[in-house]
Amino acid sequence: MAKTSVDIDMDKLNRVRGILGTESIRETINAAFREVIRVAAVRDLAALGEAGAFDFLLEPGAEERMWG
C-alpha cells in the first residue's frame, strides 16, 4: 500500500463515517473505495441484464438445463 498525504474535507469524512459505520480515516477511505467498486459492479451487472445477457433464464426449461 502507498502512503500519501492529502487534504480531506472533515465534514464529508464524518458524514461518510456515519453512513459506513467506520471509525478511523483509513478505515473510512478503504470502506468508501470498496463501496464505489461494489456500486460499479452492480451497474455493470445491470447493464448486462439490460443488454439481454440473462434472457435465456426466462426460456422454458432454463432451470433444468442449468441444474440438470
PyMOL CGO cylinders between C-alpha atoms (Angstrom):
from pymol import cmd
from pymol.cgo import CYLINDER

trace = [
    CYLINDER, 0.00, 0.00, 0.00, 1.19, 3.50, -0.75, 0.3, 1, 1, 1, 1, 1, 1,
    CYLINDER, 1.19, 3.50, -0.75, 1.34, 6.12, 1.93, 0.3, 1, 1, 1, 1, 1, 1,
    CYLINDER, 1.34, 6.12, 1.93, 0.24, 9.61, 0.91, 0.3, 1, 1, 1, 1, 1, 1,
    CYLINDER, 0.24, 9.61, 0.91, -0.79, 12.92, 2.36, 0.3, 1, 1, 1, 1, 1, 1,
    CYLINDER, -0.79, 12.92, 2.36, -3.98, 14.64, 1.22, 0.3, 1, 1, 1, 1, 1, 1,
    CYLINDER, -3.98, 14.64, 1.22, -6.31, 17.38, 2.39, 0.3, 1, 1, 1, 1, 1, 1,
    CYLINDER, -6.31, 17.38, 2.39, -9.65, 15.91, 3.46, 0.3, 1, 1, 1, 1, 1, 1,
    CYLINDER, -9.65, 15.91, 3.46, -12.94, 17.71, 3.94, 0.3, 1, 1, 1, 1, 1, 1,
    CYLINDER, -12.94, 17.71, 3.94, -13.61, 16.62, 7.54, 0.3, 1, 1, 1, 1, 1, 1,
    CYLINDER, -13.61, 16.62, 7.54, -17.34, 17.34, 7.29, 0.3, 1, 1, 1, 1, 1, 1,
    CYLINDER, -17.34, 17.34, 7.29, -17.62, 14.93, 4.37, 0.3, 1, 1, 1, 1, 1, 1,
    CYLINDER, -17.62, 14.93, 4.37, -15.37, 12.41, 6.11, 0.3, 1, 1, 1, 1, 1, 1,
    CYLINDER, -15.37, 12.41, 6.11, -17.56, 12.47, 9.20, 0.3, 1, 1, 1, 1, 1, 1,
    CYLINDER, -17.56, 12.47, 9.20, -20.70, 12.13, 7.09, 0.3, 1, 1, 1, 1, 1, 1,
    CYLINDER, -20.70, 12.13, 7.09, -19.22, 9.10, 5.28, 0.3, 1, 1, 1, 1, 1, 1,
    CYLINDER, -19.22, 9.10, 5.28, -18.12, 7.64, 8.63, 0.3, 1, 1, 1, 1, 1, 1,
    CYLINDER, -18.12, 7.64, 8.63, -21.72, 7.80, 9.79, 0.3, 1, 1, 1, 1, 1, 1,
    CYLINDER, -21.72, 7.80, 9.79, -23.00, 6.17, 6.61, 0.3, 1, 1, 1, 1, 1, 1,
    CYLINDER, -23.00, 6.17, 6.61, -20.40, 3.38, 6.56, 0.3, 1, 1, 1, 1, 1, 1,
    CYLINDER, -20.40, 3.38, 6.56, -20.15, 2.90, 10.31, 0.3, 1, 1, 1, 1, 1, 1,
    CYLINDER, -20.15, 2.90, 10.31, -16.37, 3.31, 10.33, 0.3, 1, 1, 1, 1, 1, 1,
    CYLINDER, -16.37, 3.31, 10.33, -14.11, 4.97, 12.88, 0.3, 1, 1, 1, 1, 1, 1,
    CYLINDER, -14.11, 4.97, 12.88, -10.65, 5.79, 11.54, 0.3, 1, 1, 1, 1, 1, 1,
    CYLINDER, -10.65, 5.79, 11.54, -9.78, 7.82, 8.47, 0.3, 1, 1, 1, 1, 1, 1,
    CYLINDER, -9.78, 7.82, 8.47, -8.02, 4.82, 6.90, 0.3, 1, 1, 1, 1, 1, 1,
    CYLINDER, -8.02, 4.82, 6.90, -10.97, 2.52, 7.59, 0.3, 1, 1, 1, 1, 1, 1,
    CYLINDER, -10.97, 2.52, 7.59, -13.38, 5.09, 6.16, 0.3, 1, 1, 1, 1, 1, 1,
    CYLINDER, -13.38, 5.09, 6.16, -11.40, 5.64, 2.98, 0.3, 1, 1, 1, 1, 1, 1,
    CYLINDER, -11.40, 5.64, 2.98, -10.92, 1.90, 2.38, 0.3, 1, 1, 1, 1, 1, 1,
    CYLINDER, -10.92, 1.90, 2.38, -14.62, 1.22, 3.02, 0.3, 1, 1, 1, 1, 1, 1,
    CYLINDER, -14.62, 1.22, 3.02, -15.58, 4.04, 0.66, 0.3, 1, 1, 1, 1, 1, 1,
    CYLINDER, -15.58, 4.04, 0.66, -13.31, 2.60, -2.04, 0.3, 1, 1, 1, 1, 1, 1,
    CYLINDER, -13.31, 2.60, -2.04, -14.88, -0.85, -1.57, 0.3, 1, 1, 1, 1, 1, 1,
    CYLINDER, -14.88, -0.85, -1.57, -18.37, 0.66, -1.82, 0.3, 1, 1, 1, 1, 1, 1,
    CYLINDER, -18.37, 0.66, -1.82, -17.56, 2.55, -5.02, 0.3, 1, 1, 1, 1, 1, 1,
    CYLINDER, -17.56, 2.55, -5.02, -16.15, -0.66, -6.55, 0.3, 1, 1, 1, 1, 1, 1,
    CYLINDER, -16.15, -0.66, -6.55, -19.27, -2.59, -5.42, 0.3, 1, 1, 1, 1, 1, 1,
    CYLINDER, -19.27, -2.59, -5.42, -21.62, 0.00, -6.94, 0.3, 1, 1, 1, 1, 1, 1,
    CYLINDER, -21.62, 0.00, -6.94, -19.68, -0.13, -10.23, 0.3, 1, 1, 1, 1, 1, 1,
    CYLINDER, -19.68, -0.13, -10.23, -20.02, -3.94, -10.28, 0.3, 1, 1, 1, 1, 1, 1,
    CYLINDER, -20.02, -3.94, -10.28, -23.78, -3.67, -9.67, 0.3, 1, 1, 1, 1, 1, 1,
    CYLINDER, -23.78, -3.67, -9.67, -24.08, -1.15, -12.52, 0.3, 1, 1, 1, 1, 1, 1,
    CYLINDER, -24.08, -1.15, -12.52, -22.11, -3.48, -14.81, 0.3, 1, 1, 1, 1, 1, 1,
    CYLINDER, -22.11, -3.48, -14.81, -24.37, -6.39, -13.87, 0.3, 1, 1, 1, 1, 1, 1,
    CYLINDER, -24.37, -6.39, -13.87, -27.48, -4.29, -14.50, 0.3, 1, 1, 1, 1, 1, 1,
    CYLINDER, -27.48, -4.29, -14.50, -26.09, -3.22, -17.90, 0.3, 1, 1, 1, 1, 1, 1,
    CYLINDER, -26.09, -3.22, -17.90, -25.55, -6.89, -18.81, 0.3, 1, 1, 1, 1, 1, 1,
    CYLINDER, -25.55, -6.89, -18.81, -29.14, -7.60, -17.86, 0.3, 1, 1, 1, 1, 1, 1,
    CYLINDER, -29.14, -7.60, -17.86, -30.42, -4.68, -19.91, 0.3, 1, 1, 1, 1, 1, 1,
    CYLINDER, -30.42, -4.68, -19.91, -28.38, -5.93, -22.87, 0.3, 1, 1, 1, 1, 1, 1,
    CYLINDER, -28.38, -5.93, -22.87, -30.10, -9.31, -22.66, 0.3, 1, 1, 1, 1, 1, 1,
    CYLINDER, -30.10, -9.31, -22.66, -27.25, -11.38, -21.25, 0.3, 1, 1, 1, 1, 1, 1,
    CYLINDER, -27.25, -11.38, -21.25, -29.63, -13.24, -18.94, 0.3, 1, 1, 1, 1, 1, 1,
    CYLINDER, -29.63, -13.24, -18.94, -32.66, -13.55, -21.21, 0.3, 1, 1, 1, 1, 1, 1,
    CYLINDER, -32.66, -13.55, -21.21, -32.03, -17.27, -21.64, 0.3, 1, 1, 1, 1, 1, 1,
    CYLINDER, -32.03, -17.27, -21.64, -33.04, -17.68, -17.99, 0.3, 1, 1, 1, 1, 1, 1,
    CYLINDER, -33.04, -17.68, -17.99, -36.60, -16.76, -18.94, 0.3, 1, 1, 1, 1, 1, 1,
    CYLINDER, -36.60, -16.76, -18.94, -36.91, -19.52, -21.51, 0.3, 1, 1, 1, 1, 1, 1,
    CYLINDER, -36.91, -19.52, -21.51, -38.93, -22.64, -20.64, 0.3, 1, 1, 1, 1, 1, 1,
    CYLINDER, -38.93, -22.64, -20.64, -36.66, -25.36, -19.30, 0.3, 1, 1, 1, 1, 1, 1,
    CYLINDER, -36.66, -25.36, -19.30, -33.81, -22.98, -18.43, 0.3, 1, 1, 1, 1, 1, 1,
    CYLINDER, -33.81, -22.98, -18.43, -33.64, -24.12, -14.82, 0.3, 1, 1, 1, 1, 1, 1,
    CYLINDER, -33.64, -24.12, -14.82, -33.47, -27.78, -15.82, 0.3, 1, 1, 1, 1, 1, 1,
    CYLINDER, -33.47, -27.78, -15.82, -30.70, -27.06, -18.36, 0.3, 1, 1, 1, 1, 1, 1,
    CYLINDER, -30.70, -27.06, -18.36, -28.72, -25.17, -15.74, 0.3, 1, 1, 1, 1, 1, 1,
    CYLINDER, -28.72, -25.17, -15.74, -29.09, -27.53, -12.79, 0.3, 1, 1, 1, 1, 1, 1,
    CYLINDER, -29.09, -27.53, -12.79, -29.69, -30.81, -14.57, 0.3, 1, 1, 1, 1, 1, 1,
]
cmd.load_cgo(trace, "trace")
